[in-house]
Amino acid sequence: MHLRRSIAALVSLGSLFLATACAGDELAEPEESPDATTSEGGGGGEVSISGQNFPEAELVAAMYALLLDDAGYTVGVNLVDTRDVYMQQFPGQVDVVPEYVGGIVDFLNTTVNGADADPLTTSDAAESIGNAQSLLDEQGITLLEPSEATDTNAFFVTQEFSEQNDVTTLSDLEGKTVTLAAAPDCEGRADCAGGLEEVYGIDIEEVLPLGFASQQTYESVLSGESQLGLTSTTDGTLESQGLVLLEDDQAIQPAQNLVPAVSSEFLGEHPDVEETLNALMGVLTTENLTELNGRVAVDRETADDVARDFLTEQGLLE
């Protein structure tokens, strides 16, 4: 998968979600984020959290930080622009990262085995992790339990188009000719325009490079310039715009379940972290994550407030 900073508005939420699956080729030293925070905890020791600086990752990182602080750790959080930046320090200076199964597996695979390496990801999270286990072991990274919540590429139409054409799944578009508003790299990709054409038999007349869940992509579909738009499964803005997701019923998307990635060395020294973070994974779903994202992107609540409310409601914080 592809693609996702303390951002405002709908454009930010959508366009930066794409970063979840993107893996840059050039590696650079992380720069200190202006959003870097430190919370003083108790006797658990110090833990460093990093990740990408987009709304969903900021939200999940805030959940990690609150839980680990509650468990007695002194928590430092430093979010950066892209995966290839924080992977320079993980594991090592960074101990824990909120990750996505397909994103980190694809990154490690292409980084170690080359851009043309056979893919290790499938539509099943456990299978993808199993395929990458030797890579994970070599890199000193442990993936904890994946959550039910998954954030993959997804495609949307207007509610009106869905009702008028009886379209609720991507298979319902078989044989139809559509214009697709999407990220510039969508054309030909197996999880984007290529898969829509080859697997679903959709005739993509044109791909308009308007961005991943950008305001321009939304407006293109709403205006009828495009019939289909690219976003993510946890886009919390669609309902308010009169847009609906189509089901990926033939599963062209690799698994992008949220998963804690932890330094294996750090985990060996602090085994309680596994239980703490797995408890969060056990209550996260695509539905509630989408709702939480909407509170940040649409209602403009802070990620920390939304995270604290959710953890308290789930009984993970008092």
C-alpha positions in Angstrom: 0.0 0.0 0.0 1.0 3.5 -0.1 1.0 6.7 0.8 0.0 9.9 4.7 1.1 15.8 9.7 -0.4 18.0 12.2 -2.6 19.1 9.4 -5.8 21.0 9.1 -8.9 20.3 7.1 -10.1 17.5 4.9 -7.3 17.9 2.3 -4.7 17.0 4.9 -6.5 13.9 6.2 -6.9 12.4 2.8 -3.8 13.3 1.0 -1.6 12.2 3.8 -3.3 9.0 4.5 -1.5 7.7 1.4 1.8 7.7 3.2 0.9 4.6 5.2 2.0 2.4 2.5 4.6 4.5 0.8 8.2 3.5 1.2 10.8 6.1 0.1 14.0 4.9 -1.4 16.3 7.5 0.0 17.2 7.3 3.7 17.7 10.4 5.7 18.4 11.3 9.3 15.3 12.2 11.2 14.7 15.9 12.0 13.2 16.8 15.3 9.4 17.3 14.8 7.9 20.5 16.2 5.2 18.2 17.7 7.8 16.1 19.6 6.6 15.7 23.2 7.8 14.0 26.4 5.6 12.9 29.2 7.0 12.0 32.6 6.1 8.5 33.7 7.0 6.2 36.5 9.4 3.3 37.0 9.0 1.5 33.6 12.0 3.2 32.1 12.2 5.3 29.0 10.4 4.6 25.7 10.8 6.4 22.4 7.9 6.4 20.0 8.2 7.6 16.4 6.0 7.3 13.3 4.6 9.4 10.5 3.2 12.8 11.2 -0.3 12.6 9.7 -3.6 12.7 11.6 -4.3 9.0 12.0 -0.7 8.1 13.0 -0.7 11.1 15.4 -3.9 9.8 17.0 -2.6 6.2 17.4 0.8 7.4 18.7 -1.1 9.5 21.3 -2.9 6.3 22.4 0.4 4.4 22.7 1.9 7.3 24.7 -1.0 7.5 27.1 -1.1 3.8 27.7 2.7 3.5 28.2 2.7 6.6 30.5 0.0 5.0 32.5 2.1 1.8 32.7 4.9 3.8 34.3 7.1 4.7 31.4 8.7 8.0 30.6 7.5 8.5 27.0 9.0 10.5 24.2 7.1 11.0 20.9 8.7 12.3 17.8 6.7 12.1 14.5 8.4 12.7 11.2 7.4 13.1 7.6 8.0 9.6 6.1 8.6 6.0 7.0 12.1 6.0 5.5 13.1 8.8 8.0 12.2 7.0 11.2 13.4 3.7 9.9 16.9 5.1 10.1 16.6 5.0 13.9 14.3 2.0 14.3 15.2 -0.2 16.1 17.8 1.7 18.1 17.1 5.2 19.1 13.4 4.5 18.5 11.7 1.7 20.4 8.0 1.6 19.3 6.3 2.6 16.1 2.5 2.6 15.2 2.7 0.7 11.9 0.6 -0.9 9.1 1.3 -4.5 8.2 1.6 -4.1 4.5 3.4 -0.8 4.8 6.3 -2.0 7.0 6.5 -5.4 5.2 6.7 -3.8 1.8 9.3 -1.3 3.1 11.6 -4.0 4.5 11.1 -6.2 1.4 12.0 -3.5 -1.1 14.8 -2.0 1.0 16.5 -5.3 1.6 15.6 -7.2 -1.6 15.2 -4.4 -4.1 12.4 -2.6 -5.7 11.6 -5.5 -8.0 11.4 -8.1 -5.2 8.4 -10.5 -5.3 5.8 -9.1 -2.9 5.4 -10.6 0.5 2.1 -9.0 1.3 -1.3 -10.6 0.8 -4.8 -9.6 1.8 -4.3 -11.5 5.1 -2.3 -9.8 7.9 -1.0 -13.0 9.6 0.1 -14.5 6.3 1.9 -11.2 5.3 3.7 -11.2 8.7 4.6 -14.9 8.3 6.0 -14.2 4.9 8.2 -11.5 6.3 9.3 -13.1 9.5 12.9 -13.7 8.5 13.2 -10.1 7.4 11.7 -8.9 10.7 14.0 -11.1 12.7 17.1 -9.9 10.8 16.1 -6.3 11.4 15.4 -6.8 15.1 11.7 -5.9 14.8 8.8 -7.6 16.4 5.2 -7.0 15.2 2.7 -7.5 18.0 -0.9 -8.5 17.4 -2.5 -6.8 14.4 -5.7 -5.0 15.1 -9.0 -5.6 13.3 -8.7 -2.0 12.1 -7.3 -1.8 8.6 -6.4 1.3 6.5 -6.1 0.4 2.9 -6.7 2.1 -0.4 -10.4 2.4 -1.1 -12.6 3.8 -3.9 -15.7 6.0 -3.5 -18.6 7.2 -5.6 -21.4 9.7 -4.8 -24.4 8.4 -2.9 -26.5 9.4 -5.9 -24.3 7.4 -8.3 -24.4 4.3 -6.0 -28.2 4.4 -5.8 -28.9 5.2 -9.5 -26.5 2.5 -10.7 -27.1 -0.1 -7.9 -23.3 0.0 -7.2 -22.1 -1.0 -3.7 -19.0 -3.2 -4.6 -16.2 -2.7 -7.1 -17.5 -5.8 -9.0 -20.7 -3.9 -9.7 -18.6 -1.6 -12.0 -17.5 -4.5 -14.2 -17.7 -3.5 -17.9 -18.5 0.2 -17.0 -16.3 3.0 -18.3 -15.3 5.5 -15.6 -12.9 8.3 -15.0 -10.8 7.9 -11.8 -9.6 10.7 -9.6 -6.5 9.4 -7.7 -2.9 9.8 -6.8 -0.5 10.4 -9.6 1.1 7.0 -9.2 -2.2 5.1 -9.3 -2.1 4.2 -13.0 -1.0 0.6 -13.6 -0.6 -0.3 -9.9 -2.1 -3.6 -8.8 -3.8 -2.0 -5.8 -5.1 0.9 -7.8 -6.0 1.5 -11.5 -4.2 -1.7 -12.7 -6.2 -3.9 -10.3 -9.4 -2.2 -11.1 -8.9 -3.0 -14.8 -7.3 -6.4 -14.6 -9.2 -7.9 -11.7 -12.5 -6.1 -11.8 -12.8 -5.5 -15.5 -13.5 -1.8 -15.1 -12.7 0.4 -18.1 -10.6 3.2 -16.7 -11.0 5.8 -19.4 -8.7 8.3 -17.7 -6.8 8.7 -14.4 -6.9 12.3 -13.2 -3.9 12.9 -11.0 -5.7 15.0 -8.4 -4.3 13.3 -5.3 -5.1 10.7 -2.7 -8.3 11.8 -0.9 -7.5 15.4 -1.7 -10.1 18.1 -1.8 -9.6 18.2 -5.6 -10.4 14.4 -5.8 -13.5 14.8 -3.7 -14.7 17.8 -5.8 -14.0 16.0 -9.1 -16.3 13.1 -8.1 -19.0 15.4 -6.6 -19.1 17.5 -9.7 -19.3 14.4 -12.0 -16.0 15.1 -13.7 -14.9 11.7 -12.3 -17.2 8.8 -11.3 -14.7 7.1 -9.0 -12.2 8.6 -6.4 -9.3 7.2 -4.4 -9.2 7.4 -0.6 -8.7 5.1 2.4 -10.9 2.8 4.4 -10.7 5.0 7.5 -11.6 8.2 5.7 -13.9 9.9 8.3 -15.1 12.7 6.0 -17.1 10.7 3.3 -20.5 10.6 4.9 -20.6 14.3 5.5 -19.8 14.9 1.8 -22.5 12.5 0.5 -19.8 10.0 -0.7 -19.7 6.2 -0.1 -17.0 3.5 -0.2 -17.3 0.6 -2.6 -16.5 -2.8 -1.2 -13.2 -4.4 -2.4 -15.0 -7.7 -2.8 -12.2 -9.4 -4.7 -9.5 -8.2 -2.3 -7.0 -6.5 -4.4 -5.6 -4.5 -1.4 -2.8 -6.0 0.7 -3.5 -6.2 4.4 -2.9 -2.9 6.1 -4.0 -3.7 9.6 -2.7 -1.4 12.3 0.0 -3.1 14.3 2.6 -2.1 16.9 6.2 -2.5 15.7 8.6 -2.8 18.6 12.3 -3.2 18.9 12.9 -6.9 19.7 15.7 -5.9 22.1 13.5 -3.3 23.9 10.7 -5.8 24.1 13.0 -8.4 25.7 13.8 -5.9 28.4 10.2 -4.7 28.8 7.9 -7.6 28.0 4.9 -5.8 29.7 4.8 -3.5 26.7 3.3 -6.4 24.6 0.3 -6.8 26.8 -0.3 -3.0 27.1 -0.3 -2.4 23.3 -2.1 -5.7 22.4 -5.0 -4.5 24.7 -5.4 -1.5 22.4 -5.2 -3.6 19.3 -8.0 -5.8 20.7 -10.5 -2.9 20.7 -9.5 -1.0 17.6 -11.8 -1.6 14.5 -12.0 0.1 11.2 -15.4 1.5 12.1 -14.3 3.1 15.4 -11.0 4.3 13.9 -12.9 6.0 11.1 -15.1 7.7 13.6 -12.1 8.9 15.7 -10.4 10.2 12.5 -13.6 12.2 11.7 -13.5 13.8 15.2 -9.9 15.0 14.4 -10.4 16.0 10.8 -14.0 17.2 10.7 -14.7 18.2 14.3 -11.2 19.6 14.8 -10.7 17.9 18.2 -7.1 17.3 19.3 -5.6 13.9 18.8 -4.7 13.7 22.5 -8.2 14.5 23.6 -9.8 12.0 21.2 -7.2 9.3 22.2 -7.8 9.8 25.9 -11.6 9.7 25.5 -11.4 6.5 23.5 -9.1 4.7 25.9 -11.2 5.7 28.8 -14.4 4.5 27.1 -12.7 1.2 26.4 -11.6 0.8 30.0 -7.9 1.0 29.1 -7.4 4.2 31.1 -9.1 5.3 34.3 
